[in-house]
Amino acid sequence: MKYVITGGAGNISKPLAEQLLAAGHQVVVIGRNAENLKPLTDKGAQAAIGSVEDVAFVKQAFAGADAVYTMVPPTFAASDWKAFIGQIGENYAEAIKANGIKKVVNLSSIGAHMKEGAGPVSGLFRSETALNNLENVDVLHLRPGYFYENLLANVGMVKGMNILGGNFGNAETKMVLTTPEDIAAVAAEVLLSLNFKGVSYRYIASDVRTTGDLASVLGEAVGKPGLPWVEFTDEQSEQGMIQAGLPGEVARNFMEMGAAIRSGKLYEEYWKHQENLGKVKLEDFAQKFRAVYSAS
């Protein structure tokens, strides 16, 4: 089988490509930088160097694939983040159609059922829609929860302010959490089996905890037992992210996503389709948080 993997040597794409190579398959990895892909090409992968913003390049890179793994690369440079995410989905759909590819595994997110009101996740609604509109193509959307790794952006808050907080809600707000390791495992499983039909969804979670748990567990890990969770207003959250250096467009979108968590809308479909939890728990991630905290 020939697989094409987008996302370069990212935290999901790299272990996914390694598992497909280990199973004896042909793997093409799309990335912007050949040097970054060297750990994979050294193991037998082929590199396709270019940008997924270039639809002609994507069409060429997808040629001959039996199945593709699609994801939208992160960017803080887009003037309209949702539109950028949707356009990448359109590029993938055009390349899939042009090459007659019949199997697609797409990285999306919990909350991508929300056409509006979920920040970048509503951009993923657009990307999903572009793929869903393909005819006679089996598309499986992976919908993981909130990445633990996003919490690393709060190291400075914990260190400097002795709090952990956001606009997600009060200390009883439930968070559906996940990590690239658990996502890659599911992606490899479904790509190796290719037993999905039509348009389908797979929800991925590693742990479900309250925001109060986040503060407690991470605080304990860095020597600050009893660290409180503090609920911010939307305005406080947005302004705090801008002051931390994020562009206004990105800050607005993240604020909107936080508000969707607080309202319960982001997770409403997850509660209907809960799957078995992955391996990486909050306490496991706390060790990574402690390492970054100590190094900062």
N, C-alpha and C positions, 0 to 999 in steps of 0.2 A: 504494500500500500504506500501511496505517496501522500504525505501530509504537508500542508503549508501552515506555518505558525507565525502569527503576527505578535508583536511585543518584544522582539529582539531577545536579549538575554535578561529579561526582567524577572522579578521574583516569582511570577507564575509561569511565564513562557519557558524559562530555562529548565526548571525541573520537569516540566511537561515534555519538552523536546528530548530531554535525557531519557525519560521513561519510554518514549516512542522509539528512540534509537536502540535502547537496550532490548526492545522487543523485535528488533531486526527490520524496522521499516525505514523507508526513504523519507528524510525530513528536510524541508527547506525553511529556513528561519529568516524572516524579514526584519531588518534593522537599519539604522542610519549609519552605524559605525562598524566597520569590519573588525577592528581590534576588539571591540566589546563582544563580538560573536565568536572570537577565537576559541574560547573554552568549548563551544559547541561544534565548531568546524573541526577542531582537533579530534572530536569523538565521531566524526563522520557526517555531520550535518552540512548542507549546502547553504551558503549565505546569499541572500538577495538584498543588495544595498540600495536603499532609496527611502522615500517618504510615502506613507499611505495617504497623504494629502494629494498625491499625484495619481489620478485614476489610471492613466496609461501605464504607469509603473506597476500598479497593483494588478492590472489585467495580465501583464507579462509574468509577474511573480506567481500568480495563481495557476498558470498554465500547467495542465496535466495532473492537477491534484485530484485525488479521490475524496479528500475531506480537508476542510480548513478550520483553523481556530482563529476567531477574530476578536480583537479588543481595540478600544480607542485609546491611543497613547495619551498620557497626562500632558496638559499644557496650561500654563498660566498666561499665555500671550494672546489668547483669542479675545476679540472685542465683544463677541457674543458667544459665550461658552456653550450654551445649549445648541445653537445653530452649528457650531464647529463639530460637536459630537454627532449630531444628526447627519452632517455632510460626510463624515467618515463612514458612517453606516451606509449611506447612498453609494459611496465609492466601492465598498465591499460588495454590495448587492449587484452593482453593474459588472464588476469583475467576475463574480460567481456566475451570473447569467451568461456572460461572454464565453466562459470556459466550460459551461455545462456541468458545473459541480453540483452534486446531489446531497452532500452531507455537510452541515455547518454547525459548529459549536461556538457560541457567541458569549463572551463575558459581558454580563449586564450587572444589575444590582437589585437587591430588594428595594421595592418602591418604584420600579420602572413601569408599573401599571399607571402611574400618575402622569398624565399628559402635561400638567402644569403644577407648580407649587412645590417642587422637590429639588430645586437647584440643578446641579449637574445630572442628577438621576432622571429628571424630566428630559434632559438631552438624550439619555439612554432609551427613554420611551421612543424618541424619534428614530434612533438607530435600530431598535428592535423592529419598529414598524417597517422600515426600509427592507429588512431581511424577510419579514413576514409576508410582504407583498410579492415575493418571488414565487413563481409557479413551479410545481413539481420538485420542490426542494425541501428536504427534511432539516428543520432548524431547531436546535436545542439551546435555549437561553439559560445560562448559569446566572442565578441571582443570589450572590453572596451578601452577607450582612456588612456592618460597619467594620472597616479594617482596624484591628488593634494598632497597627503602625501609625494611624492618624493621631493617636494619643501622644506620640513622641513630640508633636508640635507643642505640647503643653508642658514640656520639661521646664522651660523657663518660668512658667507660671507657678509651678510647684516649688521650684527653687527660690524664686524671688518674692512670691506673694503668700506662700504657705497655704494655697488652696488649689483645688481642681474644679473647673467650672465650665459652663457653656449654656447655650439657650435651648438645650434638649428638654429641660423641665426640671422638676425638683429631684431630690435624692432617691425617690421611689420610681423614677422613670426606668422602664426596662429597655435595655440595649441588646440588640442581636449582633453579636461580634464574630469576626472571622479573621483568618490569616491566609496569606498566599499558599502556605504549605498544604492546608486542607483543600483549597480551591484547586491546586494543581493535581492533587490526588483524584478528585472527582473528574476533572477535565481529561486526565489520562484514561480513567476507567471508561468514560463514555466514548472517547475517540477510538479506543482499542476494540470496543464491542460494536459500535455504530448501530446499536439496536433501537434507536429512537426513530419515530415516524411523525410526519406532519410538523406542526409547530408545537413545541412543548417547553416546559420550564422545570428547572431543578434548583431548589432553594438550598443554600449552603450556609451553615452556621457552625461555629466552633464552641460557643458558649452563649448563654443568655443570662445577663446580670443587670443589676440596677446601677444607676450612676453613682449611688452611694457606695456600692461595692467597688466601683472603679477607684474612687478616691481612697477607700479604706485599704484595698489590696496594694495599690501602687504606692500609697503613702507608707505603708508598712515596709515595702521593699526598699525604699530610699531613706529609711530611718526617721520617718515622720508619722508615727502611729496616730490615728485619730484625725488624719487629714480630712477636712470637710469638703463636701461637694457644694458649690455655690451656683445657684441658678442666675444666669444673666438675662437681661432683656435682649430682644432682637437687636436693638440699636447698640447696646453695650457690646454684644458679640461682634457685630459688623465692624464697629469702630476699633475694637481691640485687635481684630485681624488686620485691618488696614495699618494700624500703628505698628504691628509686628512685621509689616513689609509686604503683605499680600496686595495685589492689584484690586481696585474697587470692584471690578466685575467678578472676580473670584470670591472676594469676601461676601458680596451680596448673595451669590449662589450658595455658598456654604451656610450663610445665615438662614437662607430659605430652606435648605435641607434640615437644619437643626429645628426649625419651626415645625416641619413636617413630622419629625420624630416626636416632638412635644405633643402635637395634636393626636398622635397615634396613627395618622394616615399612612406614613411611610411603611409601617410594619403590618398593616391590616391584612394584606394578602399572605404574608408569611405565616400568620397564626392559623390560616386555613390549610396550609400546605407544609407543616413542619416535617422536617426529615431528621434522621439520626444526626446527632451532633458529631463534629469532627474531633480530632485528638487534642488540639492546642487550646488549653484553658487559660483563663485570665491569670492564674497564678504562674503559668509557664511564661506568658508574655511579660509578667512583672520582672522577670530576671533580665530580659532585654531592656526594659525601661530603666532598670537600675544601672545597667552598663552605660547607657547613653547619658543618664543623669550624672553618673560619676565622672564621665569624660568631658562633660560640658563646663 
